[in-house]
Amino acid sequence: MPSDLGTPVNTALFIYILYSVQRILFPSVTKRSSSSGDSSSPVPTRAGIPNEFKAGYSWMPKSHPPTVLFKLYTPKSLEPFNGNEKDGRILLAINRIVFDVTAGRNFYGPNGMYGNFAGRDASRGMAKQSFDLEMLTPVDQPIDKLEDLKPEEIDNMKGESLIYAER
């Protein structure tokens, strides 16, 4: 190792590595600011690592995401969640499971590629991989039992449902 430090570049890199390791292992701590008058407010270290719990972490969200309670939907109660209403939420159902797809408004919104599935049961359309309006059961009729689907179409529908469940 001593022969490797003979060149100026290697020596400079070695000193920089030692300096970096020293800053990681022994970060300098700034003192509390007494000029602000609030002695209870913690000041984070120079390295950006909080020295107290109340100093907070940058990865914490500013607020908790809105809580959505478990709810059973009928075709009529699901229909308002098509992206056209005030709150703007977009829901769709696949295989009797309702998914919130509001984050994908460009795809599922009123003018999106999947827009006809918004606020509806999309099971048949996902099974047959078709966006046609005849794939949708009218909301005033009973829920589609999907009895006439072929096994590969059912697999398509379940695969789509898994994709939405993972999001």
N, CA, C and O of each residue as an XYZ file, in Angstrom:
668
protein
N       0.812     -1.201      0.000
C       0.000      0.000      0.000
C       0.855      1.265      0.000
O       0.502      2.200     -0.720
N       1.961      1.368      0.758
C       2.743      2.604      0.747
C       3.258      2.953     -0.639
O       3.384      4.134     -0.960
N       3.560      1.961     -1.472
C       4.058      2.279     -2.811
C       2.953      2.843     -3.698
O       3.234      3.590     -4.635
N       1.677      2.487     -3.407
C       0.561      3.009     -4.192
C       0.299      4.481     -3.906
O      -0.239      5.185     -4.762
N       0.670      4.965     -2.711
C       0.418      6.356     -2.355
C       1.487      7.287     -2.912
O       1.449      8.492     -2.664
N       2.424      6.747     -3.649
C       3.515      7.555     -4.176
C       3.076      8.570     -5.208
O       3.696      9.626     -5.333
N       2.027      8.278     -5.948
C       1.597      9.233     -6.967
C       0.683     10.276     -6.333
O      -0.083      9.952     -5.425
N       0.750     11.510     -6.792
C      -0.077     12.572     -6.202
C      -1.582     12.316     -6.327
O      -2.338     12.663     -5.420
N      -2.023     11.721     -7.424
C      -3.458     11.453     -7.601
C      -3.940     10.446     -6.567
O      -4.986     10.650     -5.952
N      -3.202      9.373     -6.368
C      -3.591      8.370     -5.375
C      -3.582      8.957     -3.978
O      -4.461      8.644     -3.174
N      -2.612      9.797     -3.671
C      -2.547     10.427     -2.355
C      -3.759     11.331     -2.144
O      -4.364     11.306     -1.072
N      -4.117     12.120     -3.138
C      -5.276     13.011     -3.026
C      -6.564     12.210     -2.855
O      -7.404     12.577     -2.033
N      -6.736     11.138     -3.601
C      -7.936     10.301     -3.462
C      -7.995      9.650     -2.087
O      -9.066      9.558     -1.486
N      -6.844      9.194     -1.586
C      -6.799      8.558     -0.267
C      -7.178      9.556      0.822
O      -7.911      9.209      1.748
N      -6.691     10.786      0.722
C      -7.029     11.817      1.712
C      -8.515     12.152      1.630
O      -9.161     12.332      2.663
N      -9.067     12.239      0.421
C     -10.499     12.522      0.265
C     -11.349     11.401      0.864
O     -12.361     11.673      1.509
N     -10.954     10.159      0.659
C     -11.694      9.021      1.222
C     -11.641      9.067      2.737
O     -12.660      8.856      3.394
N     -10.471      9.341      3.309
C     -10.359      9.448      4.770
C     -11.249     10.567      5.302
O     -11.920     10.396      6.320
N     -11.258     11.709      4.618
C     -12.091     12.831      5.028
C     -13.579     12.458      4.970
O     -14.335     12.788      5.884
N     -13.996     11.782      3.912
C     -15.402     11.378      3.763
C     -15.809     10.387      4.834
O     -16.893     10.502      5.406
N     -14.959      9.421      5.111
C     -15.259      8.433      6.157
C     -15.352      9.125      7.507
O     -16.227      8.803      8.311
N     -14.455     10.075      7.764
C     -14.482     10.805      9.030
C     -15.789     11.583      9.177
O     -16.355     11.621     10.270
N     -16.281     12.204      8.102
C     -17.535     12.966      8.178
C     -18.735     12.060      8.389
O     -19.708     12.457      9.031
N     -18.675     10.838      7.850
C     -19.779      9.896      8.041
C     -19.779      9.358      9.463
O     -20.828      9.298     10.105
N     -18.613      8.968      9.959
C     -18.522      8.383     11.297
C     -18.663      9.417     12.402
O     -19.219      9.111     13.457
N     -18.179     10.624     12.191
C     -18.196     11.667     13.210
C     -18.768     12.961     12.634
O     -18.027     13.918     12.412
N     -20.094     12.999     12.387
C     -20.670     14.220     11.808
C     -20.594     15.365     12.808
O     -20.746     15.154     14.011
N     -20.362     16.562     12.320
C     -20.310     17.714     13.217
C     -21.737     18.111     13.570
O     -22.626     18.121     12.718
N     -21.936     18.436     14.841
C     -23.261     18.777     15.346
C     -23.312     20.275     15.569
O     -22.432     20.839     16.219
N     -24.337     20.923     15.033
C     -24.506     22.350     15.278
C     -25.246     22.524     16.584
O     -26.053     21.674     16.961
N     -24.986     23.599     17.268
C     -25.607     23.871     18.566
C     -26.986     24.469     18.341
O     -27.319     24.924     17.247
N     -27.784     24.456     19.412
C     -29.104     25.072     19.337
C     -28.958     26.581     19.173
O     -28.045     27.203     19.716
N     -29.872     27.136     18.418
C     -29.853     28.572     18.193
C     -30.527     29.261     19.364
O     -31.734     29.112     19.554
N     -29.769     30.014     20.155
C     -30.340     30.698     21.310
C     -30.888     32.060     20.921
O     -31.621     32.667     21.702
N     -30.551     32.562     19.732
C     -31.024     33.879     19.309
C     -32.498     33.867     18.943
O     -33.152     34.909     18.998
N     -33.036     32.714     18.571
C     -34.441     32.660     18.175
C     -35.368     32.713     19.371
O     -36.555     32.998     19.218
N     -34.848     32.442     20.565
C     -35.675     32.477     21.756
C     -36.403     31.184     21.998
O     -36.909     30.985     23.102
N     -36.488     30.303     21.045
C     -37.160     29.016     21.206
C     -36.105     27.950     21.414
O     -35.569     27.391     20.457
N     -35.814     27.674     22.673
C     -34.752     26.710     22.963
C     -35.212     25.276     22.792
O     -34.395     24.356     22.856
N     -36.503     25.065     22.575
C     -36.992     23.691     22.431
C     -36.957     23.205     20.988
O     -37.172     22.019     20.734
N     -36.687     24.107     20.029
C     -36.680     23.656     18.635
C     -35.330     23.041     18.305
O     -34.302     23.713     18.395
N     -35.323     21.761     17.921
C     -34.061     21.099     17.608
C     -33.501     21.575     16.278
O     -34.245     21.914     15.357
N     -32.202     21.593     16.195
C     -31.516     21.992     14.972
C     -30.842     20.753     14.409
O     -30.095     20.088     15.127
N     -31.079     20.426     13.158
C     -30.447     19.229     12.599
C     -28.941     19.409     12.462
O     -28.435     20.531     12.430
N     -28.250     18.311     12.384
C     -26.803     18.350     12.225
C     -26.442     18.859     10.851
O     -27.293     18.938      9.964
N     -25.175     19.207     10.673
C     -24.732     19.725      9.391
C     -24.898     18.683      8.294
O     -25.126     19.033      7.136
N     -24.786     17.412      8.645
C     -24.918     16.351      7.657
C     -26.375     16.105      7.276
O     -26.656     15.255      6.432
N     -27.319     16.852      7.899
C     -28.723     16.688      7.567
C     -29.411     15.588      8.358
O     -30.562     15.248      8.083
N     -28.708     15.030      9.341
C     -29.278     13.963     10.157
C     -29.880     14.600     11.398
O     -29.168     15.294     12.123
N     -31.166     14.392     11.673
C     -31.772     14.993     12.856
C     -31.131     14.427     14.119
O     -30.796     13.244     14.180
N     -30.964     15.290     15.131
C     -30.414     14.808     16.387
C     -31.496     14.572     17.424
O     -31.201     14.135     18.536
N     -32.737     14.854     17.078
C     -33.868     14.574     17.951
C     -35.035     14.091     17.107
O     -35.100     14.350     15.905
N     -35.952     13.385     17.752
C     -37.106     12.855     17.035
C     -37.931     13.973     16.405
O     -38.391     13.842     15.271
N     -38.119     15.069     17.134
C     -38.970     16.151     16.641
C     -38.350     16.919     15.478
O     -39.039     17.701     14.823
N     -37.066     16.711     15.209
C     -36.425     17.410     14.096
C     -36.978     16.930     12.764
O     -36.928     17.662     11.775
N     -37.505     15.710     12.725
C     -38.157     15.189     11.533
C     -37.194     14.616     10.519
O     -35.980     14.804     10.600
N     -37.765     13.915      9.566
C     -37.011     13.303      8.481
C     -37.596     13.785      7.172
O     -38.794     14.050      7.078
N     -36.765     13.898      6.177
C     -37.236     14.420      4.902
C     -38.127     13.434      4.160
O     -38.874     13.840      3.269
N     -38.069     12.136      4.507
C     -38.851     11.148      3.779
C     -40.278     11.045      4.283
O     -41.103     10.369      3.668
N     -40.582     11.704      5.392
C     -41.939     11.611      5.928
C     -42.876     12.495      5.109
O     -42.513     13.621      4.768
N     -44.074     12.006      4.788
C     -45.015     12.828      4.024
C     -45.512     13.998      4.862
O     -45.534     13.919      6.091
N     -45.910     15.082      4.204
C     -46.421     16.244      4.921
C     -47.743     15.935      5.616
O     -48.031     16.489      6.677
N     -48.536     15.065      5.032
C     -49.793     14.672      5.656
C     -50.099     13.226      5.286
O     -49.576     12.686      4.311
N     -50.944     12.630      6.079
C     -51.353     11.254      5.832
C     -52.275     11.239      4.619
O     -53.117     12.126      4.484
N     -52.136     10.249      3.729
C     -53.060     10.202      2.588
C     -54.493     10.002      3.068
O     -54.712      9.408      4.124
N     -55.458     10.484      2.317
C     -56.845     10.347      2.759
C     -57.233      8.878      2.923
O     -56.900      8.030      2.095
N     -57.930      8.613      3.992
C     -58.350      7.251      4.293
C     -59.630      6.929      3.536
O     -60.563      7.731      3.507
N     -59.666      5.773      2.935
C     -60.854      5.319      2.223
C     -61.364      4.084      2.951
O     -60.644      3.097      3.106
N     -62.595      4.150      3.389
C     -63.176      3.039      4.125
C     -63.692      1.974      3.168
O     -64.073      2.259      2.033
N     -63.693      0.741      3.658
C     -64.235     -0.372      2.887
C     -65.711     -0.105      2.637
O     -66.449      0.261      3.552
N     -66.132     -0.290      1.405
C     -67.518     -0.014      1.046
C     -67.950     -0.977     -0.044
O     -67.165     -1.314     -0.930
N     -69.173     -1.411      0.021
C     -69.755     -2.231     -1.035
C     -70.432     -1.305     -2.040
O     -71.177     -0.401     -1.663
N     -70.170     -1.538     -3.297
C     -70.737     -0.713     -4.358
C     -71.723     -1.517     -5.180
O     -71.548     -2.715     -5.404
N     -72.754     -0.839     -5.620
C     -73.664     -1.382     -6.622
C     -73.300     -0.691     -7.937
O     -72.585      0.310     -7.920
N     -73.773     -1.200     -9.067
C     -73.470     -0.495    -10.319
C     -73.901      0.972    -10.301
O     -73.207      1.826    -10.854
N     -75.042      1.270     -9.670
C     -75.516      2.658     -9.614
C     -74.668      3.513     -8.678
O     -74.427      4.687     -8.962
N     -74.212      2.937     -7.560
C     -73.397      3.737     -6.636
C     -71.961      3.908     -7.136
O     -71.258      4.814     -6.690
N     -71.526      3.058     -8.043
C     -70.185      3.171     -8.621
C     -70.151      4.193     -9.766
O     -69.108      4.781    -10.053
N     -71.293      4.391    -10.407
C     -71.362      5.248    -11.599
C     -70.881      6.686    -11.383
O     -70.233      7.223    -12.281
N     -71.157      7.343    -10.250
C     -70.682      8.731    -10.089
C     -69.156      8.878    -10.071
O     -68.651      9.986    -10.252
N     -68.430      7.811     -9.862
C     -66.970      7.882     -9.778
C     -66.332      7.676    -11.152
O     -65.447      6.839    -11.328
N     -66.804      8.456    -12.112
C     -66.304      8.332    -13.484
C     -65.366      9.471    -13.873
O     -64.960      9.578    -15.030
N     -65.025     10.320    -12.907
C     -64.107     11.425    -13.169
C     -64.787     12.713    -13.561
O     -64.120     13.738    -13.698
N     -66.099     12.696    -13.745
C     -66.833     13.903    -14.132
C     -67.398     14.651    -12.939
O     -67.807     15.804    -13.077
N     -67.431     14.031    -11.784
C     -68.042     14.645    -10.604
C     -67.085     15.621     -9.926
O     -65.929     15.758    -10.328
N     -67.593     16.307     -8.874
C     -66.822     17.319     -8.165
C     -65.524     16.790     -7.565
O     -64.456     17.370     -7.758
N     -65.632     15.680     -6.834
C     -64.438     15.181     -6.129
C     -63.412     14.589     -7.088
O     -62.238     14.470     -6.737
N     -63.838     14.216     -8.292
C     -62.909     13.764     -9.318
C     -62.360     12.365     -9.156
O     -61.501     11.955     -9.936
N     -62.832     11.611     -8.162
C     -62.324     10.245     -8.000
C     -62.801      9.375     -9.150
O     -63.911      9.527     -9.660
N     -61.919      8.453     -9.543
C     -62.253      7.527    -10.624
C     -62.082      6.115    -10.091
O     -60.997      5.728     -9.659
N     -63.161      5.356    -10.127
C     -63.147      3.966     -9.687
C     -63.590      3.088    -10.841
O     -64.382      3.501    -11.688
N     -63.066      1.871    -10.861
C     -63.578      0.861    -11.786
C     -63.533     -0.482    -11.075
O     -62.752     -0.683    -10.145
N     -64.380     -1.393    -11.525
C     -64.466     -2.711    -10.892
C     -64.041     -3.778    -11.887
O     -64.385     -3.729    -13.068
N     -63.285     -4.741    -11.378
C     -62.905     -5.913    -12.162
C     -63.114     -7.121    -11.267
O     -62.557     -7.196    -10.171
N     -63.912     -8.058    -11.733
C     -64.165     -9.294    -10.992
C     -64.649     -9.001     -9.571
O     -64.192     -9.614     -8.607
N     -65.578     -8.058     -9.460
C     -66.223     -7.665     -8.210
C     -65.289     -7.003     -7.198
O     -65.608     -6.940     -6.011
N     -64.147     -6.514     -7.654
C     -63.224     -5.762     -6.803
C     -63.123     -4.356     -7.382
O     -62.896     -4.182     -8.580
N     -63.293     -3.352     -6.519
C     -63.267     -1.957     -6.956
C     -61.860     -1.394     -6.760
O     -61.255     -1.560     -5.701
N     -61.352     -0.727     -7.793
C     -60.015     -0.140     -7.760
C     -60.111      1.366     -7.946
O     -60.881      1.851     -8.775
N     -59.323      2.099     -7.171
C     -59.239      3.548     -7.314
C     -58.125      3.849     -8.316
O     -56.951      3.607     -8.036
N     -58.491      4.370     -9.467
C     -57.526      4.653    -10.535
C     -57.416      6.158    -10.792
O     -57.061      6.589    -11.889
N     -57.725      6.946     -9.763
C     -57.697      8.401     -9.901
C     -56.324      8.902    -10.318
O     -56.225      9.870    -11.072
N     -55.263      8.262     -9.841
C     -53.903      8.701    -10.175
C     -53.634      8.595    -11.675
O     -52.783      9.315    -12.197
N     -54.333      7.724    -12.365
C     -54.155      7.563    -13.808
C     -55.225      8.275    -14.602
O     -55.754      7.729    -15.570
N     -55.546      9.491    -14.200
C     -56.627     10.255    -14.827
C     -56.474     10.353    -16.346
O     -57.477     10.373    -17.059
N     -55.248     10.414    -16.851
C     -55.056     10.518    -18.305
C     -55.562      9.282    -19.037
O     -56.013      9.380    -20.178
N     -55.492      8.117    -18.390
C     -55.959      6.876    -19.016
C     -57.425      6.595    -18.706
O     -58.172      6.149    -19.576
N     -57.841      6.860    -17.452
C     -59.161      6.442    -16.993
C     -60.169      7.582    -16.930
O     -61.345      7.347    -16.653
N     -59.734      8.795    -17.180
C     -60.630      9.944    -17.132
C     -61.597      9.953    -18.301
O     -61.578      9.050    -19.138
N     -62.445     10.977    -18.361
C     -63.481     11.043    -19.399
C     -62.957     10.945    -20.831
O     -63.648     10.390    -21.686
N     -61.785     11.450    -21.120
C     -61.259     11.406    -22.488
C     -60.118     10.414    -22.640
O     -59.418     10.423    -23.653
N     -59.923      9.555    -21.640
C     -58.813      8.612    -21.683
C     -59.143      7.339    -22.441
O     -60.293      7.081    -22.797
N     -58.107      6.554    -22.677
C     -58.270      5.311    -23.434
C     -59.215      4.337    -22.719
O     -60.011      3.655    -23.364
N     -59.124      4.275    -21.375
C     -59.987      3.392    -20.596
C     -61.187      4.150    -20.026
O     -61.850      3.651    -19.116
N     -61.473      5.328    -20.536
C     -62.514      6.192    -19.991
C     -63.892      5.562    -19.929
O     -64.676      5.893    -19.039
N     -64.208      4.656    -20.857
C     -65.542      4.035    -20.815
C     -65.679      3.068    -19.644
O     -66.801      2.702    -19.293
N     -64.570      2.640    -19.026
C     -64.641      1.743    -17.872
C     -64.772      2.506    -16.558
O     -65.088      1.898    -15.535
N     -64.541      3.820    -16.552
C     -64.577      4.610    -15.324
C     -65.979      4.603    -14.730
O     -66.963      4.875    -15.417
N     -66.050      4.286    -13.444
C     -67.334      4.238    -12.756
C     -68.190      3.054    -13.147
O     -69.400      3.071    -12.920
N     -67.601      2.035    -13.724
C     -68.358      0.878    -14.213
C     -67.652     -0.417    -13.851
O     -66.526     -0.415    -13.355
N     -68.345     -1.534    -14.113
C     -67.750     -2.862    -13.995
C     -67.056     -3.160    -15.321
O     -67.706     -3.298    -16.357
N     -65.732     -3.258    -15.275
C     -64.932     -3.456    -16.490
C     -64.539     -4.909    -16.690
O     -63.660     -5.196    -17.502
N     -65.161     -5.831    -15.975
C     -64.746     -7.236    -16.009
C     -64.792     -7.829    -17.412
O     -63.811     -8.417    -17.866
N     -65.909     -7.684    -18.095
C     -66.050     -8.288    -19.425
C     -65.078     -7.645    -20.418
O     -64.455     -8.350    -21.212
N     -64.945     -6.337    -20.383
C     -64.021     -5.662    -21.289
C     -62.576     -6.083    -21.055
O     -61.816     -6.264    -22.006
N     -62.196     -6.237    -19.788
C     -60.830     -6.677    -19.481
C     -60.628     -8.139    -19.883
O     -59.552     -8.520    -20.345
N     -61.663     -8.948    -19.705
C     -61.555    -10.366    -20.070
C     -61.390    -10.523    -21.579
O     -60.568    -11.314    -22.042
N     -62.168     -9.771    -22.332
C     -62.121     -9.886    -23.790
C     -61.108     -8.921    -24.411
O     -60.916     -8.908    -25.627
N     -60.465     -8.119    -23.569
C     -59.484     -7.129    -24.008
C     -60.066     -6.236    -25.096
O     -59.486     -6.052    -26.166
N     -61.237     -5.690    -24.776
C     -61.958     -4.840    -25.718
C     -62.439     -3.584    -24.997
O     -62.873     -3.648    -23.847
N     -62.358     -2.446    -25.679
C     -62.828     -1.183    -25.133
C     -64.205     -0.807    -25.666
O     -64.676      0.305    -25.427
N     -64.850     -1.708    -26.378
C     -66.149     -1.415    -26.974
C     -67.194     -1.176    -25.893
O     -67.151     -1.787    -24.826
N     -68.131     -0.283    -26.182
C     -69.184      0.036    -25.223
C     -70.126     -1.135    -24.975
O     -70.743     -1.213    -23.912
N     -70.247     -2.050    -25.940
C     -71.139     -3.205    -25.720
C     -70.567     -4.183    -24.689
O     -71.256     -5.114    -24.273
N     -69.333     -3.983    -24.281
C     -68.739     -4.820    -23.229
C     -69.252     -4.420    -21.854
O     -69.073     -5.158    -20.885
N     -69.889     -3.255    -21.762
C     -70.374     -2.746    -20.482
C     -71.830     -3.131    -20.269
O     -72.656     -3.021    -21.175
N     -72.128     -3.583    -19.062
C     -73.507     -3.877    -18.684
C     -74.149     -2.576    -18.225
O     -73.541     -1.858    -17.431
N     -75.340     -2.242    -18.681
C     -76.005     -1.026    -18.203
C     -76.152     -1.052    -16.680
O     -76.351     -2.111    -16.083
N     -76.052      0.129    -16.062
C     -76.052      0.192    -14.594
C     -77.398     -0.181    -13.985
O     -77.456     -0.525    -12.805
N     -78.473     -0.122    -14.752
C     -79.782     -0.477    -14.204
C     -80.100     -1.962    -14.366
O     -81.203     -2.396    -14.031
N     -79.156     -2.740    -14.873
C     -79.337     -4.190    -15.000
C     -78.501     -4.899    -13.939
O     -77.598     -4.301    -13.355
N     -78.804     -6.186    -13.686
C     -78.018     -6.930    -12.697
C     -76.546     -7.033    -13.113
O     -76.203     -6.880    -14.285
N     -75.706     -7.293    -12.141
C     -74.270     -7.439    -12.400
C     -74.048     -8.620    -13.334
O     -74.659     -9.677    -13.176
N     -73.172     -8.428    -14.299
C     -72.837     -9.463    -15.279
C     -72.196    -10.646    -14.558
O     -71.196    -10.480    -13.860
N     -72.762    -11.832    -14.723
C     -72.228    -13.031    -14.059
C     -71.035    -13.625    -14.799
O     -70.346    -14.487    -14.254
N     -70.782    -13.194    -16.002
C     -69.619    -13.612    -16.798
C     -69.589    -15.118    -17.044
O     -68.514    -15.705    -17.169
N     -70.764    -15.747    -17.114
C     -70.839    -17.208    -17.270
C     -70.427    -17.682    -18.661
O     -70.020    -18.833    -18.820
N     -70.523    -16.827    -19.658
C     -70.218    -17.253    -21.026
C     -68.750    -17.032    -21.419
O     -68.384    -17.252    -22.573
N     -67.924    -16.610    -20.490
C     -66.512    -16.374    -20.812
C     -65.745    -17.679    -20.918
O     -66.011    -18.633    -20.186
N     -64.796    -17.712    -21.832
C     -63.924    -18.875    -21.995
C     -62.861    -18.853    -20.900
O     -62.595    -17.799    -20.323
N     -62.248    -20.004    -20.606
C     -61.223    -20.042    -19.549
C     -60.070    -19.052    -19.778
O     -59.578    -18.449    -18.824
N     -59.640    -18.884    -21.030
C     -58.537    -17.941    -21.277
C     -58.977    -16.493    -21.065
O     -58.164    -15.646    -20.696
N     -60.266    -16.205    -21.298
C     -60.779    -14.860    -21.037
C     -60.856    -14.596    -19.536
O     -60.581    -13.487    -19.077
N     -61.229    -15.615    -18.784
C     -61.249    -15.475    -17.323
C     -59.832    -15.244    -16.805
O     -59.621    -14.443    -15.894
N     -58.867    -15.945    -17.386
C     -57.467    -15.734    -17.002
C     -57.026    -14.306    -17.327
O     -56.311    -13.684    -16.543
N     -57.451    -13.787    -18.482
C     -57.145    -12.390    -18.831
C     -57.688    -11.441    -17.774
O     -56.991    -10.531    -17.324
N     -58.935    -11.659    -17.383
C     -59.578    -10.789    -16.412
C     -58.863    -10.862    -15.065
O     -58.618     -9.834    -14.434
N     -58.527    -12.075    -14.625
C     -57.833    -12.222    -13.342
C     -56.439    -11.606    -13.402
O     -55.969    -11.030    -12.421
N     -55.783    -11.726    -14.545
C     -54.469    -11.102    -14.713
C     -54.549     -9.586    -14.617
O     -53.711     -8.954    -13.972
N     -55.557     -9.004    -15.258
C     -55.749     -7.551    -15.171
C     -56.053     -7.141    -13.739
O     -55.561     -6.118    -13.261
N     -56.864     -7.940    -13.056
C     -57.193     -7.642    -11.664
C     -55.938     -7.655    -10.795
O     -55.785     -6.806     -9.917
N     -55.047     -8.601    -11.031
C     -53.792     -8.659    -10.271
C     -52.919     -7.437    -10.543
O     -52.276     -6.914     -9.633
N     -52.899     -6.989    -11.782
C     -52.110     -5.799    -12.125
C     -52.619     -4.591    -11.344
O     -51.826     -3.823    -10.799
N     -53.932     -4.422    -11.290
C     -54.500     -3.289    -10.559
C     -54.288     -3.446     -9.060
O     -54.074     -2.452     -8.366
N     -54.342     -4.663     -8.548
C     -54.153     -4.889     -7.115
C     -52.728     -4.570     -6.681
O     -52.508     -4.185     -5.533
N     -51.760     -4.723     -7.573
C     -50.363     -4.455     -7.231
C     -50.035     -2.973     -7.231
O     -48.995     -2.580     -6.703
N     -50.877     -2.151     -7.798
C     -50.601     -0.701     -7.873
C     -50.915     -0.014     -6.586
O     -50.742      1.200     -6.475
